[in-house]
Amino acid sequence: IHIPTWILKPIAHIFNYIPMKHPPINTKRLQSMTANRTYNIKKASEELKWQPKTKLETGIQQTIKT
């Protein structure tokens, strides 16, 4: 199910003020779910001269096989 963030944001704010032990959504949870988790190895490559041993495509294929 995909619900746009602009719909969930006001609902999350409402649940912030409803005293519940485990609300279905709140602003902290929404922020965690929508955080950008895109990683880049550019800095490691430049500063540490590090290069991955396995290409991304190969690693994904190996992960799927196991």
Disulfide bonds with the S-S distance in Angstrom:
none
